[in-house]
């Protein structure tokens, strides 16, 4: 994957790119195969990013993120909260192996 203009590639996660805007706030971009997720405070900067990416890729805007990489995303903008959950995926895997009643423990 070519690094988007003005973004830095993360050394630990090669699917994660970041950019700092003029006021110091971050824009975070995650690209994994054909899934993309980005976040930032400034809509103008995000629109510029989308325009830049559309020059290189065929893209479809699916609106606010609800799911990526089998992870459910719940956003509560007024409270500035974000929740990530893999519960639906875990339930699917348990059903697939007929283990719905297996006891689950956290360690």
N, C-alpha and C positions, 0 to 999 in steps of 0.2 A: 504494500500500500504506500503510495506516494504521500508524503507529509503535506497537509494543507498549508497554503501560504500563511506565514505569520504564526503558525502553531509549533509547539515543541512536542516531540515524542517523549513519552514517559519511558524511563529506562527499565522499569520493572514490568510494565504492561504495554506491549507494543500496539495495542488496539486503542490506547488512551492518548489523546492529544489535548494540550492546554494552551491557552493564550490569555495574556493579561491585557485588559483594555486600558485606555489612557487614564482612567480614574482608579486603576488598580484592582478592579473586580475581574474575576476569572470567567472565561468561557471554557466549558468542558465539552469535548467531542469524543464519543466512543464509536468506533466503526469495527464491526465484527461480521465478516462475510457480507451478507446483504442486509444486515440490520445496522441502523445508525440511531444514535441518541445524542442530543446536545442540549446544553443548559447554560443559561447566563442571565444576567440581570437586564441587559440592554437589548431591547427588541430591534433597534437599528443595526447593532452589531450582529445579531443572530440572522437578520434578513440578509445582511451582506455575506455571511457565511453560507447560507442556503443558495444564494445567487452564485457564489464561487463554486460550490459543489455541483450545482446543476449544469455548469459549463462542462464538467467532466463526466457526470453520471446521469443516467435516467433515474429520476427520483419521483416518489409519490409522497405527498404530505398526508400523514395519517392523524394529524392533530396532536393534542396533548398525549404524552406517553402513558400507556396503560399496561403494556407488557413488553419485555425485551428479554431474550435468552431464557425463556420459561420463568421469568421473574415478574410477579405482579407489582405494579407501581401504583401507590395511592398518594395523591397530592392534596394537601390542605393549605392552599395559598394564604388565606387570611391568617392562619396560625403559623405559617412558614414551617410546615412539617411535611416530611416525605417518609413514607413507609415502603419497604421492599419486602416481598414475601415469596417464598418458594412452596408454600403449603399446598397449592393446587397441583403443582408438579409432583410433590412427594406423594400426595393421595393417588395420583395417576400411576406412579411407579408401584405403589403398594397394591393397587388393584390389578395391575398387569401381572404381578407375581402371586396373586391371590393371598395377600398378606394384610388385608384391611384390618383384621382384628389383632394383629401383632402388637404387643405393648411397646410403646415408644418411650425412651428415656433420654434425657439430656445429660451430657456430662461436661 
